Amino acid sequence: MLFRLATNTPRFEVFQLLNDELLFFLEKTAEENIFIRALFTGGEVGLACWNNIKTREKFKALFDALNNAGAHAKQQLLEAMRDHQDLQCFFEKPKRNLFDFMDLSCKEALKSLCTHLYCSTKDLAGIVAASGGNNITAHFNAYRDLEVNGNICKACGMKELAPFRAEISDGDQWRSDYDHQLCKSKYPIFSVHPDNLIPLCDVCNQDAKKAKDLFRRNDGQKRLAFYPHKEEAQELIELVIEDLRDPEPKIRVKWNALDDDLLDKLETWDEIYEIRSRVEGKLRPLEQVVVNRCNTRDTQEIETMVSIFARKPEPITLKSEAWAFWHQKLFSALEKIDLAPFIAKCNFIQEQGAKGGDFILENP
């Protein structure tokens, strides 16, 4: 993540309740051979899961698959979930082969149930009521409050989570999707773990991350990842301007770290969210980015504005303005170099553009 989550980030009670219910179910399933109501908790959450036909069917499918696999598989799945509830520890020492003991039938039943819990069961009236009426929209609004995390994506700093709309009640505001840091397909038991679900922008969640595995590269090699509640990349990044005198100077995202584990986590973050390609693509052509931000082509004004924009943003700015972090890094890099060739190029482009415009107007 570019920015760690705020220490006062609220936990979504619905996810906590469903996570607890799933763990309770696995504990009882390890002891029981008949699918009965007692496999669920006695309160509103257990009753809602039992009374909802689709949810009950998903639980039963997993129960039957585990029964067919035997007592050992039941116990192993229980231990896999029970012993890995501390996600910070899991990120420090990832268990990449957590479900290798399960046969295909059990794996598919587990994925199907956990996906259903996240997609459908979380919205059941009984589940929401058990959380004090706090549905996912209410949690999202609390999460992105400026006194908490703000409305800028914590993974990239490039996009809003969702636009605010005037004259619209909090309950009807748009919200972003919640990303499973440990994706549902590879780590299903964390599908409703409250520490595993983080609102991200649509580009990070839908276009870049998808179902990528934080702890394995595409070639199967092991890797590490930042734990979003405690770790961040922002102090480990710098922007470098290369080939300033060339027709197209290049912006490069560089890592400012020597520790091997940190470098590994930075590379994971970059690959998961495609950070380098998005930043370097957005900040070209360089001269147009600078002119757009400074709103001038005057040499003295550009030098003044570069100095101003190179200042470190206020924390609340990083929470409320998309690209604020990256623009500051860009202007900080510009402040360290000789701007004369760059400004001369800007002026040359402006002159050529003006001449070209005059030619068109004079020669219809």
N, C-alpha and C positions, 0 to 999 in steps of 0.2 A: 504494500500500500504506500502511496505517496505520503499520506497523513495518517497517523494512528487515530483510532477512535477516541473520542473524549471520555474522560474518566467517569463522567456522569451520564454516559449513554444508557438509556433505559432498556431493560430486558423486556422482551415481549412475553407477557405472562401466558398467552395462549400456547406459544411454542414450548415454554417450560412445562405446562400441564400435559401437553401431548407427548413430550419427551419422557416425562415421568410415567405416563400411562403405558407407553411402549415398553419401558423397562419393567414395570410391574407385570405386564402381560408375559414377558419372557421369563421372569422369575417363576410365575405360576405355571407356565407351559412346561418348564423343566421338571415340575412335580406331577403334572396331570396328563392323563391320556384321553380325556373326554372333553370336548369343546362345550363349556358351560359358562354361565354368567359370572361365576366366581373367578374367572380368569381376568376380569376387569375390576377396577377399583369400585368402591361402593357409592361414590358421590356422583355429581352431575357429569363429570367427564366420562367416567366408565359407563354410565347410563346412556349418554349420548352416543358413544361408540357402539354399544350393544344394540340400541334401538334403531340406529341408522342402518338400513339393509346393506347398502354398498360397503360401508365401513366394516360392518360385521363380517361380510363375505371375504373382504381382504384379510382380516385377521384370521378367519378360519382357513383360508388357503395356505397361509404361512404355518398355522398350527398343524394342518394335515401333512404338509411337506416335511416339517421337522419331525413329526411322529414317524413318518416313513423312513427318515434318515437315522432315527434312533436317539437314545438318551444322550450319547456322547455329543452329537451335533447340537442338541438342545442346550447342553451345558456350555459348550464352546461359544455359541452365539450369545448366551447370557453374559458370559465373562467378557466377550469382545465389547459389548456395549457397557456393561457395568464398570469395567476397569479402565475405560477410556473416556470418562465424562469430563476430565480436565483437558480442555483443548489446548491450553498453553503447553502442557506437558507433551501432548500429542504432536504439536508443531516442533517442539524441541527434539523429540525422538519419534519420528513418524513410523507407524506400523503399516508398511506398504502392502503387506500380504495378509491383511487382517481376516479376509474371508476365503482364503485358499482351502480351508477345511470343508467348505460347503459344496454340496453338489449343485448342478444347474437348476434343478427344481426349487431348491431352497433359496438360491440366490434370486431367481426371478420372482418368487413369491414375496421375498423380503423387499426387493426394489418396488414391486407393485404396491405393497402396503404402505411403505414409507412415502412414496410419491403421492399416494392418495391422501395420506394424513396431511401433507403440506398443501396440496392443491385444493382439497375439498373439505376434509374434516375440520380444518382450522376455522371454517366459516359457519359451522353448525351453531344454531342458537344456544344450545346447552353448553357448548364449549366456551363461547364468548361470554355467556352469563357467568360461568364459573371463574372467569378472569376479571369479573367486576364490570363487564360490559365494554372492555377495552379491545376493540377490534383492530385489524391490521392498519387501517387508515389512521386511527387515533395514534397508534404506536409510531407510524411513519412521521406524522406531524410533530410528535414529541422528539423523535430522533433528529429531524432536520431543523429544529428550533435554533436560532442563532446563538443562544446561550449553551447549546449542546454541540452538535456537529455541523450545523449550517446546511445549505442547500447545494453545495458543490461536491461532486463525486470524490470520495476519499481515495479511490484507487488511482485516479489520473489527474485530478485538478483541472480538467479541461471542459467539463460540462456540468450543467445543473442536473440535479436528480430529477426534478420535475418543476415546471413553471408554476408560480403562484398566480392565482386569478382573483382580481378585485371583486368584491361583492359576492363572493362564494363562501359558504360556510366551511368550516374545517372538515366536517364529515364528507363533503362533496369535492374537496380538492383532489387533483390528480396526484398519483404517487408513482414512484419508480418500482420496478421489480426488486425482489430480494434475491441477492446472489448467494448460492451455497458455496462458501469457500472450499469446503470438501464436497465435491459434486455428488449429487444423488446417485448417479449411476455406478460410481466406484466406491463410495462410502455411505451406503444407504442408511445406516443406523444414526447418522448425524443429520438426517433430512429435516428434523424438527428440533434440533439442538439449538437453543437460543443464542449461543455464542458462535454458531456457524453461519448465521444468516445476516447479511449486511446489505442495505439498499445501495445499489450502484447505478450509474448512468446507463442508458441503453447501449451505448457503444461498448463500454467495458463488459457488460453482462451478456448482451445478445450477439454482438459482432465479434468481439475479441476473445473473451474467455470461454464461453459456451461450456463444454464439458471437459475442459483441460484438467489434467491432474497436477495439483500443486507440487507433488513430491516425486513425479517421474516425468522425464522428458519424452518426446515423441519416439525417441530411439530406445526407450526403456531404461535409460540411465537414471540413477537416483539424483535427487536434488533437494534443496531446502527452500523454505518460503517464510516470508515475514508473518508474524502473528499479529493480526490487525489491531488487537486491543492493546498491544504493548510496543510494537515496532513500526518504524516508518523509514522511508527512503529520502525524505526531503533534505537532510543535512549531508547526504552522500552523493549529491548530483551537482554537476556544473555543465554549463553550455560553453562550447568552444566555437569560435568563428574561424573557418579555414579558407584559404585562397581568397582573401579579401580583395585582392586586385584583379581577380578573374571576373569575367562577365557575370558569373553566377556564384557568389560566395556561398559556402556551405555551413550550415549550423549542425553541430554534432553534440549529441548527449553523451557525456562522459561520466564514469563512476569515480568518485573521490573517496576511495576506500582501499585499504591494503589487506584487511582480514579476509581470509579465504571464504569463510562462512558468509560474511556480509556480501562479498562479490557474488557468491552463488545465489544468495537471496535476491540480489539486484537483477541478476540475469533471469531468474525465475519470474520476477515481477514484470520485467520487460517483455519476456516471451508470452506470458499469460495475457497481458493487456496491450501488447504491441506499442509500448510507450515510445521507443526511439522513432519508429517509422511515423507515428502520428505527430510527434513534436517536430521532427525535422521536415516533415511534409507540410505542416501548417506554416512554419516560419520561413518559407521560401515563396517568392523571391524576397530576399532580405530587405532590399531598399524599399519595397512597397510596404512591407510590414512596419518599418520604421516611420515612413511618411504617414501611413494610416494612423499610427498611434500618436505621433507628434502633431499631426494635423498642420504640417508646415514643410516647406523645402528651403527655408531660410537657414543659412549655415549657423549663425549664432543661436537662433532659436532651437535648432536640432541639438546642438551641443548642450544647451541649457536643459532641454527636455530629457535627453539621455541621462544627465546627472540626476534629475528628479525621479525618473522612472527606475533608476538603479537602486533606489532606496528599498530596504526590506519592507514588505507590506505589513500592515497591522494584522494580527491574528484574525480579527473579524473580517478583514478584506479577503483573506484566503478562504473563509467560510462562505462568502457571499458573491464573489466575482470570479467567473470562469476565466482561466488562463492567467490569473494574477500572479501565481507562482512562476510560471514559465516566462511571462513577459519580464518580470523582474530579473530573472536569470539571464535573459537575452540582453537587457540593457546594462546589466552589470558587466557582461562580457564586452559590450561595445565601449563602455567607459574605460576599459583597460587598453584600448588600441588607438592607433592614429586614425581619426575619423576623416581626415582630409581627402584621401582617395575615394572613400565611400560617399562623402557629400558631393564631391565633384561628379561622380557617376550619377547620383540622383539628379543633380542640376542638368547634366548632359541629357539624361532621359527626358526630363521635363522640357528642355529646349527642343529636342527632336520631336516630341509629341506635339508641341505648340506649332512647329513648322509644318508638320504633317497635317495638322488640323487646318491651318491657314491654306495649305495647298488644296485640300479637298473643297474648302468653301469657295476658293477662287476659281476652281476648275470643275464646275458641276457636270 
